[in-house]
Each structure stands twice: as structure tokens, then as C-alpha cells.
């Protein structure tokens, strides 16, 4: 099984997979609306605007596992993201990223080590996984790293297919 085969759902509940993004670089981020890191939505949206027409997408994955910071319904999450940060990138349905109920996508992604060689559980909201156009996870960026940090922008640009 590849990442492309794992069943997912959009925020509105429609079935989907990462195969939708085959051939694109994807920055997959577990997001939350009531977190100290929530302002990262602005940087994620700027990345989407900058690179979206060059074979890149940000993909937000709401998660309520960290201090209950994403308690809203799908509609509330969508409204918050669009009205507060003008989010245009796709959002998936809320999932668990850690623990016994960890979504199969995160079961795969959390095997990837970060720059310090650490794999395992997602540390907090806004942990980022960069996925190549071939569907391979290639970088794990911890939550406090801003979306427009030079090392992340360089990694994204290196993966752009166009």
C-alpha cells in the first residue's frame, strides 16, 4: 500500500485519497483553530498562493487531540479557516494523529524521522509532512517551524514538478 491508496475524507465528508494530488508536492499539516500556532494558517495560505500553480498544495488535516484545540464541526472549521485566514487550500476530515485511533495515513507518516532523527508521535498541532510528487514522505517539520521558514521553502521548491 502507498500513501495514495489510504482512504480519506474531505472536510465535507466526501471520500478521497492522496491520489488526487499525484504528481504534486504536498505539505500535509495537522491543524487546529484554537492553538497558539493557529496564525501559521496565514503562512500556509501564502505558500498555497505562491506555489499552487506550480504543482504544489497544502493539505490541512484538523485534529482535536492536543488540548482540545479543534473542537468545532466541519462547518465551523471551514467557516473559521475561510473567514479568519482566507484559506483556499483543501481541508480533510478531522482525524486522530496519535494513539490507538491514529488514522492510517498518520500511521505511515509518523514513521518518518525529523531533521534530528526523531520519528514517532506527532508532537502538537501544525506538524508538517512534505510529500513528493511520487507520493513519498520526504521531510517532517516540527510544529514550531513557520511555514515560510527558509529550510521548508527550499525543500518545497526542490520538489516542484513544474
QUISUL-V797669 format. One record per residue. PHI is phi as a letter, one per 20 degrees, with the letter a starting at -180 (NA if undefined). PSI is psi in whole degrees, 0 to 359 (NA if undefined). NEAR is the number of other ideal C-beta (glycine too) atoms within 12 Angstrom. Layout:
BEGIN
PHI/PSI/NEAR + PHI/PSI/NEAR
END
This chain:
BEGIN
NA/139/14 + d/171/18 + g/329/34 + f/338/26 + e/348/15 + f/123/28 + f/134/20 + c/174/31 + c/142/22 + f/170/23 + f/331/32 + e/3/17 + n/2/16 + f/139/16 + f/143/14 + b/177/23 + b/171/24 + f/348/36 + g/334/21 + g/331/21 + d/14/31 + g/134/22 + n/359/22 + d/153/34 + e/137/39 + c/133/47 + d/105/50 + e/126/47 + c/128/49 + e/123/45 + d/161/51 + b/146/37 + e/343/37 + c/42/24 + d/152/29 + f/338/16 + e/359/31 + g/326/29 + g/347/22 + f/340/38 + g/322/36 + f/315/22 + f/322/31 + f/318/44 + f/322/30 + f/320/26 + f/316/38 + g/315/34 + f/321/22 + f/317/22 + d/356/32 + g/327/26 + e/7/14 + d/20/20 + n/39/20 + c/147/35 + b/145/38 + e/142/43 + c/112/39 + e/138/44 + c/98/43 + g/143/43 + b/136/43 + d/22/29 + e/350/31 + d/98/30 + l/28/15 + m/36/15 + e/4/26 + c/67/36 + e/348/20 + f/164/24 + f/170/18 + g/316/24 + f/318/17 + f/320/21 + f/312/35 + f/314/29 + f/314/17 + g/311/29 + f/317/34 + f/320/20 + e/326/14 + e/320/20 + c/1/29 + m/32/16 + f/126/33 + d/347/21 + f/157/36 + f/149/33 + c/139/45 + e/172/40 + f/152/29 + f/135/35 + c/168/33 + e/136/25 + d/348/38 + c/167/24 + n/189/18 + f/330/8 + e/16/15 + g/131/24 + f/144/30 + g/328/22 + f/315/38 + f/336/34 + f/323/25 + f/310/26 + f/324/41 + f/355/28 + f/341/21 + f/133/30 + e/152/18 + e/189/28 + f/338/19 + e/4/12 + n/12/9 + e/123/16 + d/192/22 + o/201/22 + g/149/25 + f/135/39 + f/322/26 + a/181/28 + g/150/35 + m/27/41 + f/140/40 + d/139/46 + c/125/41 + e/126/41 + d/132/39 + f/165/31 + f/343/26 + e/2/20 + n/16/30 + d/132/22 + f/127/34 + d/342/28 + b/144/31 + c/123/35 + d/124/41 + f/161/31 + g/320/31 + f/348/19 + f/121/30 + f/148/24 + g/328/38 + e/20/28 + f/140/23 + g/319/13 + f/327/20 + f/317/36 + f/317/27 + f/318/15 + f/319/30 + f/311/39 + g/326/22 + f/337/18 + e/350/31 + f/127/26 + f/336/21 + d/NA/14
END
